Amino acid sequence: MKKLGFIFMAILFVVGVFGYKMVTADKSVSIKTQVKNFGEKKTNQVPEDYKIKEALENGDILQGQIKAKQRARINEFKKNVEDGKPDLLRFIRFNTDDKPGEITEFQFNGEIIYYSQEARDFDGQKEVVSDYCQKIEKLKKPWKGTFLTHCLNPKAVYEF
């Protein structure tokens, strides 16, 4: 009887270890599958001659000028992510020559968030960083703030 109990415990251990590895592997496959099935991206479409007036008309958030209306829009985006409703949120910082200098966009397709940050210099050169993330969370470590988490690039840190 003791031998049967030992065999049963060994089987449970093996199933538990391999079951855990399978669940862990499924999570990485899951985000890759979500990325593959993301659909049309509505980001990275701000023209070079985009003006502050257009940005405000389109509901973009101007960095450094967040007022109650913009804060409400940010909260609405977070709520839409929680509720699984597709949404797009764009933050823009304009250069001194009134051209978009930094554009940060968050497009949620109902399952996953596409993050894109485009930096433009005065010569028209662009640098784009992008990733896909599954959640927006308030964290206390490693820094205090709200961040995109569970991203395709696990080492990346994106503040929301």
C-alpha atoms as one frame of an Amber mdcrd trajectory, in Angstrom:
protein
   0.000   0.000   0.000   2.874   2.378   0.842   4.420   1.615  -2.556   1.150
   2.477  -4.294   0.941   5.745  -2.355   4.524   6.602  -3.325   3.808   5.912
  -7.002   0.647   8.033  -6.820   2.600  10.939  -5.252   5.346  10.610  -7.881
   2.752  10.769 -10.656   1.172  13.866  -9.114   4.596  15.507  -8.859   5.476
  14.783 -12.506   2.055  15.964 -13.726   2.367  19.092 -11.600   5.846  19.979
 -12.906   5.035  19.326 -16.544   1.586  20.872 -16.194   3.183  24.052 -14.814
   5.651  24.192 -17.711   2.828  23.706 -20.186   0.777  26.522 -18.626   3.823
  28.799 -18.601   4.572  28.002 -22.235   0.932  28.593 -23.170   1.128  32.152
 -21.788   4.005  33.062 -24.132   2.241  31.384 -27.034  -0.908  33.226 -26.057
   0.640  36.687 -26.387   2.312  35.681 -29.649  -1.014  34.452 -30.960  -2.679
  37.693 -29.843   0.030  39.691 -31.650  -0.438  37.629 -34.797  -4.199  38.227
 -34.670  -4.029  41.891 -33.645  -5.630  43.256 -36.793  -5.303  46.710 -38.338
  -3.086  49.197 -36.538  -4.380  52.747 -36.330  -1.106  54.101 -34.927   1.929
  55.742 -36.521  -0.252  57.852 -38.789   0.489  61.369 -37.542   1.683  63.487
 -40.490   4.820  65.663 -40.302   2.741  68.865 -40.471   0.295  67.844 -37.703
  -0.682  70.921 -35.684  -1.646  71.420 -32.052  -5.155  72.476 -33.097  -5.636
  69.186 -35.002  -4.289  67.209 -32.065  -6.810  68.800 -29.708  -9.664  68.290
 -32.194  -8.714  64.600 -32.458  -8.721  64.156 -28.682  -4.960  63.723 -28.374
  -3.365  64.380 -25.000  -0.740  67.110 -25.066   2.106  66.177 -22.752   2.555
  68.733 -19.998  -0.947  70.131 -20.495  -3.181  67.480 -18.967  -6.390  69.035
 -17.704  -9.551  67.466 -16.289 -10.939  66.610 -19.752  -7.713  64.870 -20.767
  -7.480  63.054 -17.420 -11.041  61.800 -17.968 -10.021  60.547 -21.424  -7.042
  58.684 -19.946  -9.295  57.080 -17.339 -11.802  56.169 -20.052  -9.059  54.350
 -21.964  -8.061  52.407 -18.830 -11.709  51.474 -18.237 -12.089  50.356 -21.848
  -9.064  48.084 -21.431 -10.622  46.606 -18.268 -13.929  46.091 -20.095 -12.375
  44.677 -23.273 -13.559  47.578 -25.488 -11.228  48.586 -28.359  -9.780  52.100
 -28.036  -6.888  54.312 -29.123  -5.129  56.891 -26.967  -2.433  59.243 -28.240
  -0.040  61.511 -26.331   1.931  64.156 -28.235   4.763  66.455 -27.274   5.336
  69.253 -29.764   8.776  70.710 -30.491   9.504  74.415 -30.263   8.753  74.686
 -34.001   5.220  73.334 -33.357   5.912  70.004 -35.029   5.253  66.665 -33.317
   8.438  65.687 -31.496   7.270  62.643 -29.576   4.159  60.606 -30.238   3.135
  57.870 -27.832   0.171  55.739 -28.808  -1.736  52.944 -27.124  -4.114  50.953
 -29.326  -6.252  48.350 -27.600  -7.991  45.856 -29.878 -10.147  44.324 -27.145
  -7.501  41.800 -26.065  -4.023  43.291 -26.215  -2.430  46.760 -26.247  -0.136
  47.838 -29.069   2.328  50.405 -27.718   4.219  52.710 -30.054   6.485  55.635
 -29.238   7.911  57.650 -32.099  10.560  60.304 -31.532  11.138  62.793 -34.340
  14.072  65.147 -34.469  14.350  68.476 -36.289  15.934  66.799 -39.334  12.945
  64.517 -39.840  14.712  61.421 -38.506  12.430  59.013 -36.665  13.031  56.431
 -33.993  10.152  54.101 -33.175   9.861  51.730 -30.222   6.885  49.390 -30.200
   5.619  46.394 -28.269   2.480  44.484 -27.386   1.280  44.259 -23.785  -1.626
  42.562 -22.067  -2.294  44.790 -19.059  -2.083  48.247 -17.514  -1.211  48.041
 -13.835  -0.301  50.309 -10.953   3.021  49.147  -9.542   5.148  50.098  -6.578
   8.249  48.210  -7.722  10.645  48.654  -9.431   9.153  52.154  -9.749   5.941
  53.629  -8.469   3.481  54.418 -11.250   1.187  52.960 -13.888   2.828  50.714
 -16.461   2.091  48.371 -19.320   2.792  44.837 -18.145   2.861  41.287 -19.488
   4.543  42.499 -22.679   5.974  40.550 -25.588   9.395  41.989 -24.676   9.568
  40.913 -21.014  12.536  43.200 -20.207  10.872  46.382 -21.450   9.255  48.919
 -19.122   6.640  51.294 -20.529   5.029  53.918 -18.344   1.403  54.682 -18.991
